[in-house]
Amino acid sequence: MASVVGIHVLAISMVLSLSSAVDFDYPAVFNFGDSNSDTGGLIAGLGEELNPPNGETYFKKPSGRFCDGRLIVDFLVDAMDLPFLNSYLDSIGTPNFRRGCNFAAAGSTVLPATASAVSPFSFGVQVAQFFRFKARVLELLANKGHKLDKYIPAEGFFNQGLYMFDIGQNDLAGAFYSKTEDQVIASIPTILLEFETGIKKLYDQGARRFWIHNTGPLGCLPQNIAAFGKDPSKLDELGCVSSHNRAAKLFNLQFNALYKKLQGQYTDANMTYVDIFSIKLNLLANFSRYGFESPITVCCGYGGPPLNYDSRVPCGQTKIIDGSSVTAKGCDDATEYVSWDGIHYSEAANLYVSNQILTGKYSDPPFSDKMPFLLKQKF
């Protein structure tokens, strides 16, 4: 439990140092992304099942999140004193969209989905879903008066809300299965052009507050180490796949340049770019300092050390391997692991990343008295 105690101390010290300086209030959040911020989109959208032990730490059952508990987006909206975001695609259980909506879906890419894609809900589709959502909300507000105020955003929330983005990881990671490193790198401008197109569409519809995450160190995900790291010469000093991390760094360099371009182009917009790569790399390089036992061993997996990951047996599922029935089970204490299932971070790791985001040190521009979070001692 050392990781939880250490992180709680970090959170409390952050609250004490920043709460007086940071004061910002958003009425709603509209989120776009992949599994890093999916709160139920892919599971609802494809009608698939997510098995225990997913969700065990916080929700006590699978919650549509590929995690044992909360995601970074959950901690961020909580810090803004907003409820967790309901997925746009999840229609069951009286979802409440008053304070925002989540369009993210696991497996999603920036580029349009291919026939073999995990998710058909690419960034362009998510933006189109937002327009459908907004149009329907405005229609209901016009026809139903105040009857639905508890469930849908007020008209002004669309202009005043925060638009969050965490997408692009799957464009790079997926491409490595069929392309060389040079080809993956050559595709980056096309990916970012598609992202820019989506941002422009949202801006033209009145979005003015943008919160953009860059992509993390892909080469350190156990899934990629298992598939591409069998040759030790392909690994860096942290045991991560060098080619994937090089591609992620180059993606982020060009992503940051696009952010600067958009910032200059949309002078009446408030844009923040968050360096998720540096936060996650620091966690992986110094995991023991933050109370974690391993940076690359999977909590919910199969196969044993060092990775405990087998792509044939997803977390919580039972498969027949070499004639035997095997199950990818959860570990005894997920707070000791950075990786939950080989692709996604554990709740404890997501909490660490969130707290680092909230320091403002990894943001461009860095937090000032105008920037987003009124911190409260919640986690």
C-alpha positions in Angstrom: 0.0 0.0 0.0 3.1 2.3 0.0 2.1 3.7 -3.4 -1.3 4.9 -2.2 0.1 6.5 1.0 2.9 8.3 -1.0 0.5 9.5 -3.6 -2.0 10.8 -1.0 0.8 12.8 0.7 1.7 14.2 -2.7 -1.9 15.1 -3.4 -2.3 16.8 -0.1 0.9 18.8 -0.4 -0.3 19.8 -3.9 -3.6 21.1 -2.6 -1.9 23.2 0.1 0.6 24.8 -2.4 -1.8 25.3 -5.3 -5.3 25.8 -4.1 -4.8 29.5 -3.3 -3.2 30.2 -6.7 -5.5 28.2 -9.0 -9.1 29.1 -9.4 -11.0 28.0 -12.5 -14.5 26.6 -13.1 -15.9 24.8 -16.1 -19.6 24.1 -16.4 -19.0 21.0 -18.5 -16.3 18.8 -20.1 -16.5 17.2 -23.6 -13.8 14.5 -24.0 -12.5 12.8 -27.1 -10.0 10.0 -27.2 -9.1 6.3 -26.9 -8.9 3.8 -24.0 -6.8 6.2 -22.0 -10.0 8.2 -21.3 -12.9 5.8 -22.4 -15.5 5.5 -19.6 -17.6 2.9 -21.4 -17.8 3.9 -25.1 -16.3 0.8 -26.8 -18.1 -1.7 -24.6 -21.4 0.0 -25.1 -20.8 0.8 -28.7 -19.9 -2.7 -29.8 -22.0 -4.5 -27.2 -19.0 -6.4 -25.9 -18.3 -7.6 -22.3 -15.6 -6.4 -19.9 -15.0 -9.0 -17.2 -13.8 -8.8 -13.6 -11.4 -8.0 -12.2 -11.7 -4.9 -14.3 -13.1 -2.1 -12.1 -12.4 -4.0 -8.8 -10.5 -1.2 -7.0 -13.0 1.6 -7.2 -16.2 0.7 -8.9 -16.1 -2.9 -7.5 -17.3 -4.2 -10.8 -16.4 -3.6 -14.5 -17.3 0.1 -15.4 -16.6 0.2 -19.1 -13.0 1.3 -18.3 -10.0 -0.8 -19.2 -8.6 -0.4 -15.7 -9.0 -1.7 -12.1 -10.5 1.7 -11.2 -10.4 5.3 -12.3 -8.7 6.9 -15.3 -6.8 10.1 -15.6 -10.0 11.8 -16.9 -11.9 10.7 -13.9 -9.4 12.3 -11.5 -9.3 15.5 -13.6 -13.0 16.1 -13.7 -13.2 15.2 -10.0 -10.6 17.9 -9.3 -12.8 20.3 -11.2 -15.7 19.3 -8.9 -17.5 17.7 -11.8 -19.1 14.2 -11.9 -17.5 11.4 -13.9 -18.3 11.7 -17.6 -20.9 9.4 -19.0 -20.1 7.9 -22.4 -22.1 9.2 -25.4 -22.7 5.6 -26.5 -23.9 4.3 -23.2 -27.7 4.7 -23.3 -28.7 2.4 -20.4 -29.1 3.5 -16.8 -30.3 7.0 -17.3 -27.0 8.6 -18.2 -26.7 12.2 -17.2 -25.0 14.6 -19.6 -25.7 17.8 -17.7 -22.0 18.5 -17.0 -20.5 17.0 -20.1 -20.2 13.9 -22.3 -17.4 11.5 -23.2 -17.0 10.5 -26.9 -13.8 8.5 -26.3 -13.7 4.8 -27.2 -11.0 2.3 -26.6 -9.0 1.4 -29.7 -9.9 4.6 -31.5 -7.5 6.3 -33.9 -7.1 9.9 -35.2 -7.1 8.6 -38.7 -10.4 7.1 -40.1 -10.9 3.5 -39.0 -10.0 0.6 -41.3 -12.1 -2.6 -41.7 -9.8 -4.4 -39.3 -9.7 -1.6 -36.6 -10.6 -2.4 -33.0 -12.8 0.7 -32.9 -14.9 2.2 -35.7 -15.2 5.4 -33.6 -12.2 7.4 -35.0 -11.6 11.0 -34.0 -13.7 12.3 -37.0 -16.6 10.1 -36.0 -16.3 11.3 -32.4 -16.4 14.9 -33.6 -19.5 14.1 -35.7 -21.1 12.4 -32.7 -20.5 15.6 -30.7 -22.3 17.6 -33.4 -25.2 15.2 -33.2 -25.2 15.5 -29.4 -25.1 19.3 -29.5 -27.9 19.5 -32.1 -30.1 17.1 -30.2 -29.5 19.0 -26.9 -30.4 22.3 -28.5 -33.5 20.8 -30.1 -34.6 19.4 -26.8 -34.0 22.7 -25.0 -36.1 24.5 -27.5 -39.0 22.0 -27.4 -39.0 20.8 -23.8 -38.2 24.0 -21.9 -36.7 23.2 -18.5 -38.0 19.7 -18.2 -34.6 18.1 -19.1 -32.3 20.6 -17.3 -31.1 17.9 -14.9 -29.9 15.7 -17.7 -28.5 17.8 -20.6 -26.2 20.8 -20.8 -27.4 24.4 -20.9 -26.9 26.0 -24.3 -24.1 28.2 -22.9 -22.1 25.2 -21.7 -21.0 24.4 -25.2 -19.1 27.6 -25.5 -17.9 27.7 -21.9 -17.0 24.0 -21.6 -13.6 22.4 -21.7 -12.8 20.2 -24.7 -10.3 17.5 -23.8 -8.3 15.3 -26.1 -6.1 12.2 -25.5 -5.8 10.3 -28.8 -3.1 9.3 -31.3 -1.5 6.4 -29.4 -3.3 3.7 -31.4 -2.3 5.4 -34.8 1.4 4.8 -33.9 1.2 1.5 -32.0 -1.1 -0.1 -34.5 1.0 1.0 -37.5 4.1 -0.8 -36.2 2.5 -4.2 -36.9 2.6 -3.5 -40.7 5.0 -0.7 -41.2 8.7 0.1 -40.6 9.7 2.7 -38.1 10.5 5.2 -41.0 7.0 4.5 -42.5 5.3 5.1 -39.1 7.2 8.4 -38.7 6.4 9.4 -42.2 2.6 9.0 -41.4 2.7 11.5 -38.5 1.9 14.7 -40.5 -1.2 12.9 -42.0 -2.4 11.9 -38.5 -1.9 15.5 -37.2 -3.7 17.0 -40.2 -6.7 14.9 -39.4 -6.5 16.1 -35.8 -6.2 19.7 -36.9 -9.3 19.3 -39.1 -11.3 18.0 -36.1 -10.1 20.9 -33.9 -11.1 23.4 -36.6 -14.6 21.9 -36.8 -15.1 22.2 -33.1 -13.7 25.8 -33.0 -16.1 26.7 -35.8 -18.9 25.4 -33.7 -18.0 27.7 -30.8 -15.4 25.6 -28.8 -12.9 27.9 -27.2 -11.3 26.0 -24.3 -9.0 23.1 -25.4 -7.0 20.7 -23.2 -4.7 18.5 -25.3 -2.6 15.5 -24.0 0.4 14.3 -26.1 1.1 10.6 -26.4 2.9 8.5 -23.8 6.0 6.3 -24.1 4.5 3.5 -26.2 7.6 1.4 -26.1 7.2 0.9 -22.4 3.8 -0.8 -22.6 4.1 -4.5 -21.9 2.0 -5.3 -25.0 4.6 -3.7 -27.2 7.6 -5.1 -25.3 6.1 -8.6 -25.7 5.6 -8.1 -29.5 8.6 -6.1 -30.5 11.2 -6.5 -27.7 12.3 -10.1 -28.0 15.7 -8.9 -29.2 17.4 -7.1 -26.3 19.2 -4.8 -28.7 15.8 -3.3 -29.6 15.3 -2.2 -26.0 16.5 1.0 -24.3 18.0 1.4 -20.8 14.5 1.1 -19.2 13.7 -2.1 -21.1 11.3 -0.3 -23.4 11.1 -0.7 -27.2 13.3 2.0 -28.6 11.6 2.4 -32.0 8.2 3.0 -30.4 9.5 5.6 -28.0 11.4 7.4 -30.8 8.2 7.5 -32.8 6.2 8.8 -29.8 8.8 11.6 -29.3 8.8 12.6 -32.9 5.0 12.6 -32.9 4.9 14.8 -29.8 7.4 17.2 -31.3 5.2 17.7 -34.3 2.1 17.7 -32.1 3.5 20.5 -30.1 4.3 22.5 -33.2 0.7 22.0 -34.3 -0.5 23.2 -30.9 1.6 26.4 -31.3 0.2 26.9 -34.8 -3.4 26.5 -33.5 -2.6 28.8 -30.6 -1.5 31.5 -32.9 -4.4 30.9 -35.3 -7.1 30.9 -32.7 -6.1 33.9 -30.6 -9.5 34.0 -28.8 -9.2 30.4 -27.7 -7.7 29.1 -24.4 -5.4 26.2 -25.3 -3.4 24.0 -23.0 -0.9 21.3 -24.1 0.0 18.6 -21.5 3.2 16.6 -21.7 1.9 13.2 -20.7 5.0 11.6 -22.2 7.4 13.2 -19.6 5.1 12.4 -16.7 4.8 8.8 -17.6 8.4 8.3 -18.5 9.4 9.8 -15.1 7.1 7.3 -13.4 8.5 4.4 -15.3 12.1 5.4 -14.6 11.6 6.1 -10.9 8.8 3.7 -10.1 10.1 2.6 -6.8 10.4 6.2 -5.5 6.6 6.4 -5.9 5.8 3.1 -4.2 5.5 0.8 -7.2 7.0 -2.6 -7.4 7.4 -2.9 -11.2 7.1 -0.6 -14.2 6.5 -3.3 -16.8 5.0 -6.4 -15.0 1.3 -6.7 -15.7 -1.1 -6.9 -12.7 -4.0 -8.6 -14.6 -2.3 -10.9 -17.1 -1.0 -14.4 -17.8 2.5 -15.8 -18.4 4.5 -15.0 -15.3 7.5 -12.6 -14.9 9.0 -10.5 -16.2 5.9 -9.2 -18.2 3.1 -11.5 -17.1 1.5 -10.6 -20.4 0.1 -12.8 -23.2 -1.8 -11.1 -26.0 -3.9 -14.2 -26.5 -5.4 -14.0 -23.0 -6.9 -10.5 -22.2 -7.5 -9.5 -18.5 -10.3 -11.4 -16.9 -10.7 -13.9 -19.8 -10.1 -17.6 -20.0 -8.6 -19.2 -23.2 -7.3 -22.5 -24.3 -3.6 -22.3 -24.8 -1.7 -25.4 -26.0 -4.6 -27.6 -24.9 -4.9 -26.1 -21.4 -7.4 -23.7 -20.0 -5.7 -20.6 -18.7 -7.1 -17.4 -17.1 -5.6 -13.9 -17.0 -6.2 -13.1 -13.3 -5.6 -10.0 -11.3 -2.7 -9.5 -8.9 -3.1 -9.3 -5.1 -2.4 -5.5 -4.9 -2.9 -3.4 -8.0 -1.5 -0.3 -6.2 2.0 -1.9 -6.6 1.7 -2.1 -10.4 2.0 0.7 -13.1 0.5 -1.6 -15.7 -3.0 -3.0 -15.2 -3.4 -5.2 -18.2 -0.4 -4.7 -20.4 -1.9 -1.8 -22.4 -3.5 0.4 -19.8 -2.3 1.9 -16.5 -3.5 0.9 -13.1 -5.7 3.3 -11.1 -2.7 4.0 -8.8 -0.6 5.0 -11.8 -3.4 7.1 -13.2 -3.6 8.9 -9.9 0.1 9.6 -10.0 -0.1 11.0 -13.6 -3.2 13.1 -12.7 -1.5 14.7 -9.7 1.5 15.5 -11.9 -0.8 17.1 -14.4 -2.4 19.2 -11.7 1.0 20.7 -10.7 0.9 22.6 -13.9 4.6 22.0 -14.5 4.0 19.8 -17.5 1.6 22.2 -19.3 2.1 24.8 -21.9 1.3 27.4 -20.8 2.1 26.4 -17.2 -0.7 27.0 -14.8 -1.2 30.6 -13.8 -4.0 32.2 -11.8 -6.2 31.9 -14.9 -5.7 28.1 -15.4 -8.0 25.3 -14.8 -8.3 23.6 -11.4 -9.5 24.6 -8.1 -7.9 21.7 -6.2 -9.7 19.9 -3.4 -8.5 17.1 -1.2 -10.4 14.3 -2.8 -7.9 11.6 -3.5 
